[in-house]
Amino acid sequence: MAPARQRGIIGEPVCAALPGDTAFMTGLFDTAPTPPLAEALRPTRLDEVIGQSHLIGPGRPLRLAFESGKPHSMILWGPPGVGKTTLARLTAQAFGYEFIALSAVFSGVKEIRASMEQAQHHLAQGRRTILFVDEIHRFNKSQQDGLLPYVESGLVTFIGATTENPSFEVNSALLSRAQVYVLQALTDDELRQLVARAQATVLTHLRLDDAAVATLVGYADGDARRLLNLLEQADTAARAAGVETIDAAFLEQALTLNARRFDKGGDHFYDQISALHKSVRGSHPDAALYWLTRMLDGGADAKYLSRRIVRMAWEDIGLADPRAMQIANDAATTFERLGSPEGELALAQAVVYLAVAPKSNAGYNAYNAARAFVRKDKSREVPVHLRNAPTKLMKELGHGRAYRYAHDEPDAYAAGERYLPDDMAEPGWYRPVPRGLEVKIAEKLAQLRQRDAEAGEG
């Protein structure tokens, strides 16, 4: 008969050692497996959690929830490595609930049902259950719907964790039954606290100079788990090299310091695109360069960025400086020809030019106003004098008759001629701004409208 299963300190099922298990294999050599640093330092009390003071500080929402004596369903939304799983485990521990964890990446309806059977078994024994679903956004609609009856009945208290905006990724029915808590990336000071804790408890032999700590904190980029993984790698590398004190130069040589955390498809991605666009619109070249290089450093698709830069030129500069569109297009073409990293300079210079160029959204607004009008308006007839007349019949019907050819008129302008449908008033959609080339465009249009008025009076 297989050995019986034991239970962990917070209700997670823990297997006894079985042949083929890591615990069994290490047991052959009488050595206990060493847990990863992130697991060894996982907080066992709420007061040990570093970060998220806006949620777990005195009088804050999650702290009050813990003190209430009654847990509730919740969704923890935030970037990787900020404590979502830890807070879920601590919730179960604080209230004495059983803890069942599912990963939406590896689980489906079958696993949900098995978990509910386990929760029913717990309830029959007088124990309540917290169901934790990591990466809940990976569940499809039917899988999320499969959770609803159990959450509604109170069989389980549901805690979901997600790096994506739950407004878009979680079904409204499930979302309405859970309180959403937004977790934040850890600050540099909080990450330094974590380094100090690791050195004081587990890595007591590890010595790091200030520059090394700053390097690790910078590359962790607000992710506690990433920081602890880097610390572990640094410790292993230092032991192998016989290094007593780790400095920044050693880290650069010994570790693969990957690009900073970057969300290529979620909210952080679109937030940074938004920041880039608004910095260009706000005429701040340094901020525009910062957001562009942040995204490039994080692995954003430079071709996508080049398309967005072209869009910025048309949307926010327009005819105030027509060169901006040409420079943006040339930068995109240059990047396609040179690739990365050489072509990134062209994108950077385009962003700088767009940021310092005069701004106008007159064309953008005019286009949107025209689209909105046409979408709601009836189908108006083309005036007879503007119609095409390629055949004798069409000419006999009057198509094109009385049309005034602008090039035959003084200054190539047919003053008083109408180009809109006969029953449509002048809408005035395009209104040049008093900046850049549009200053001259406004002057020209004013002159033409004056000539139209004079022609009408005559």
Solvent accessible surface area in square Angstrom, and as a share of the most:
residue,aa,sasa,rsa
1,M,243,1.09
2,A,76,0.59
3,P,74,0.46
4,A,85,0.66
5,R,150,0.55
6,Q,124,0.55
7,R,110,0.40
8,G,25,0.24
9,I,156,0.79
10,I,21,0.11
11,G,8,0.08
12,E,37,0.16
13,P,68,0.43
14,V,75,0.43
15,C,63,0.38
16,A,26,0.20
17,A,49,0.38
18,L,48,0.24
19,P,106,0.67
20,G,66,0.64
21,D,51,0.26
22,T,93,0.54
23,A,48,0.37
24,F,72,0.30
25,M,95,0.42
26,T,34,0.20
27,G,41,0.40
28,L,107,0.53
29,F,155,0.65
30,D,137,0.71
31,T,81,0.47
32,A,86,0.66
33,P,71,0.45
34,T,125,0.73
35,P,68,0.43
36,P,79,0.50
37,L,4,0.02
38,A,25,0.19
39,E,74,0.33
40,A,46,0.36
41,L,19,0.10
42,R,66,0.24
43,P,25,0.16
44,T,66,0.38
45,R,133,0.48
46,L,19,0.10
47,D,94,0.49
48,E,47,0.21
49,V,21,0.12
50,I,23,0.12
51,G,10,0.10
52,Q,8,0.04
53,S,75,0.49
54,H,56,0.25
55,L,11,0.06
56,I,9,0.04
57,G,11,0.11
58,P,128,0.80
59,G,53,0.51
60,R,122,0.45
61,P,64,0.40
62,L,1,0.01
63,R,48,0.18
64,L,92,0.46
65,A,12,0.09
66,F,29,0.12
67,E,119,0.53
68,S,74,0.47
69,G,58,0.56
70,K,155,0.66
71,P,15,0.10
72,H,62,0.27
73,S,17,0.11
74,M,5,0.02
75,I,0,0.00
76,L,0,0.00
77,W,56,0.19
78,G,4,0.03
79,P,7,0.04
80,P,51,0.32
81,G,5,0.05
82,V,4,0.02
83,G,22,0.21
84,K,20,0.08
85,T,36,0.21
86,T,12,0.07
87,L,3,0.01
88,A,0,0.00
89,R,45,0.17
90,L,7,0.03
91,T,2,0.01
92,A,0,0.00
93,Q,70,0.31
94,A,60,0.46
95,F,38,0.16
96,G,63,0.61
97,Y,40,0.15
98,E,11,0.05
99,F,1,0.00
100,I,11,0.05
101,A,52,0.40
102,L,20,0.10
103,S,33,0.21
104,A,7,0.05
105,V,62,0.36
106,F,174,0.72
107,S,17,0.11
108,G,15,0.14
109,V,55,0.31
110,K,160,0.68
111,E,65,0.29
112,I,3,0.01
113,R,147,0.54
114,A,56,0.44
115,S,6,0.04
116,M,7,0.03
117,E,124,0.56
118,Q,57,0.26
119,A,1,0.00
120,Q,97,0.43
121,H,104,0.47
122,H,2,0.01
123,L,70,0.35
124,A,88,0.68
125,Q,98,0.43
126,G,66,0.63
127,R,80,0.29
128,R,106,0.39
129,T,2,0.01
130,I,0,0.00
131,L,0,0.00
132,F,5,0.02
133,V,0,0.00
134,D,45,0.24
135,E,52,0.23
136,I,0,0.00
137,H,29,0.13
138,R,134,0.49
139,F,5,0.02
140,N,84,0.43
141,K,136,0.58
142,S,71,0.46
143,Q,31,0.14
144,Q,3,0.02
145,D,50,0.26
146,G,25,0.24
147,L,1,0.00
148,L,24,0.12
149,P,75,0.47
150,Y,62,0.24
151,V,18,0.10
152,E,96,0.43
153,S,85,0.55
154,G,28,0.27
155,L,19,0.09
156,V,6,0.04
157,T,19,0.11
158,F,0,0.00
159,I,0,0.00
160,G,0,0.00
161,A,0,0.00
162,T,1,0.01
163,T,36,0.21
164,E,35,0.16
165,N,25,0.13
166,P,4,0.02
167,S,76,0.49
168,F,157,0.65
169,E,70,0.31
170,V,7,0.04
171,N,29,0.15
172,S,91,0.59
173,A,37,0.29
174,L,1,0.01
175,L,41,0.20
176,S,88,0.57
177,R,101,0.37
178,A,13,0.10
179,Q,95,0.42
180,V,45,0.26
181,Y,16,0.06
182,V,73,0.42
183,L,3,0.02
184,Q,101,0.45
185,A,36,0.28
186,L,10,0.05
187,T,76,0.44
188,D,80,0.41
189,D,95,0.49
190,E,32,0.14
191,L,0,0.00
192,R,101,0.37
193,Q,99,0.44
194,L,12,0.06
195,V,3,0.02
196,A,56,0.44
197,R,72,0.26
198,A,0,0.00
199,Q,49,0.22
200,A,75,0.58
201,T,80,0.47
202,V,67,0.38
203,L,12,0.06
204,T,95,0.55
205,H,88,0.39
206,L,9,0.05
207,R,130,0.48
208,L,24,0.12
209,D,51,0.27
210,D,124,0.64
211,A,52,0.41
212,A,0,0.00
213,V,23,0.13
214,A,50,0.39
215,T,22,0.13
216,L,0,0.00
217,V,3,0.02
218,G,27,0.26
219,Y,48,0.18
220,A,0,0.00
221,D,38,0.20
222,G,7,0.06
223,D,13,0.07
224,A,18,0.14
225,R,122,0.45
226,R,52,0.19
227,L,0,0.00
228,L,10,0.05
229,N,60,0.31
230,L,11,0.06
231,L,0,0.00
232,E,58,0.26
233,Q,85,0.38
234,A,0,0.00
235,D,14,0.07
236,T,91,0.53
237,A,23,0.18
238,A,6,0.04
239,R,157,0.57
240,A,90,0.70
241,A,64,0.50
242,G,63,0.61
243,V,51,0.29
244,E,130,0.58
245,T,63,0.37
246,I,1,0.01
247,D,57,0.29
248,A,26,0.20
249,A,61,0.47
250,F,32,0.13
251,L,0,0.00
252,E,97,0.43
253,Q,157,0.70
254,A,45,0.35
255,L,19,0.09
256,T,106,0.62
257,L,31,0.16
258,N,90,0.46
259,A,47,0.37
260,R,82,0.30
261,R,56,0.20
262,F,33,0.14
263,D,30,0.16
264,K,133,0.56
265,G,52,0.50
266,G,5,0.05
267,D,30,0.15
268,H,63,0.28
269,F,15,0.06
270,Y,115,0.44
271,D,86,0.45
272,Q,14,0.06
273,I,4,0.02
274,S,38,0.25
275,A,25,0.19
276,L,0,0.00
277,H,16,0.07
278,K,124,0.52
279,S,14,0.09
280,V,0,0.00
281,R,101,0.37
282,G,55,0.53
283,S,58,0.38
284,H,98,0.44
285,P,41,0.26
286,D,101,0.52
287,A,27,0.21
288,A,0,0.00
289,L,54,0.27
290,Y,107,0.41
291,W,64,0.22
292,L,0,0.00
293,T,69,0.40
294,R,79,0.29
295,M,0,0.00
296,L,33,0.16
297,D,69,0.36
298,G,9,0.09
299,G,35,0.34
300,A,11,0.08
301,D,84,0.44
302,A,9,0.07
303,K,107,0.45
304,Y,48,0.18
305,L,0,0.00
306,S,7,0.05
307,R,145,0.53
308,R,64,0.23
309,I,1,0.00
310,V,29,0.16
311,R,119,0.44
312,M,0,0.00
313,A,0,0.00
314,W,139,0.49
315,E,18,0.08
316,D,7,0.04
317,I,0,0.00
318,G,10,0.09
319,L,75,0.37
320,A,2,0.02
321,D,6,0.03
322,P,56,0.35
323,R,163,0.60
324,A,0,0.00
325,M,10,0.04
326,Q,103,0.46
327,I,57,0.29
328,A,1,0.01
329,N,60,0.31
330,D,68,0.35
331,A,6,0.05
332,A,17,0.14
333,T,70,0.41
334,T,47,0.27
335,F,14,0.06
336,E,126,0.56
337,R,191,0.70
338,L,97,0.48
339,G,22,0.21
340,S,72,0.46
341,P,95,0.60
342,E,107,0.48
343,G,0,0.00
344,E,42,0.19
345,L,113,0.56
346,A,22,0.17
347,L,1,0.00
348,A,19,0.15
349,Q,110,0.49
350,A,1,0.01
351,V,0,0.00
352,V,51,0.29
353,Y,54,0.20
354,L,0,0.00
355,A,0,0.00
356,V,92,0.53
357,A,6,0.05
358,P,45,0.28
359,K,26,0.11
360,S,3,0.02
361,N,66,0.34
362,A,5,0.04
363,G,36,0.35
364,Y,69,0.26
365,N,70,0.36
366,A,14,0.11
367,Y,124,0.47
368,N,61,0.31
369,A,38,0.30
370,A,27,0.21
371,R,121,0.44
372,A,41,0.31
373,F,63,0.26
374,V,105,0.60
375,R,159,0.58
376,K,172,0.73
377,D,41,0.21
378,K,131,0.56
379,S,114,0.73
380,R,65,0.24
381,E,128,0.57
382,V,81,0.47
383,P,7,0.05
384,V,68,0.39
385,H,33,0.15
386,L,54,0.27
387,R,76,0.28
388,N,115,0.59
389,A,23,0.18
390,P,89,0.56
391,T,67,0.39
392,K,154,0.65
393,L,114,0.57
394,M,69,0.31
395,K,121,0.51
396,E,106,0.48
397,L,114,0.57
398,G,4,0.04
399,H,36,0.16
400,G,27,0.26
401,R,153,0.56
402,A,84,0.65
403,Y,97,0.37
404,R,81,0.29
405,Y,118,0.45
406,A,30,0.24
407,H,134,0.60
408,D,114,0.59
409,E,42,0.19
410,P,93,0.59
411,D,124,0.64
412,A,53,0.41
413,Y,39,0.15
414,A,2,0.02
415,A,18,0.14
416,G,37,0.35
417,E,29,0.13
418,R,87,0.32
419,Y,114,0.43
420,L,42,0.21
421,P,26,0.17
422,D,111,0.58
423,D,91,0.47
424,M,19,0.09
425,A,82,0.64
426,E,130,0.58
427,P,49,0.31
428,G,39,0.38
429,W,75,0.26
430,Y,67,0.26
431,R,179,0.65
432,P,31,0.20
433,V,21,0.12
434,P,112,0.70
435,R,106,0.39
436,G,37,0.35
437,L,77,0.38
438,E,0,0.00
439,V,58,0.34
440,K,136,0.58
441,I,39,0.20
442,A,36,0.28
443,E,97,0.43
444,K,111,0.47
445,L,53,0.26
446,A,64,0.49
447,Q,112,0.50
448,L,26,0.13
449,R,124,0.45
450,Q,102,0.45
451,R,65,0.24
452,D,35,0.18
453,A,52,0.40
454,E,94,0.42
455,A,44,0.34
456,G,66,0.63
457,E,146,0.66
458,G,101,0.97
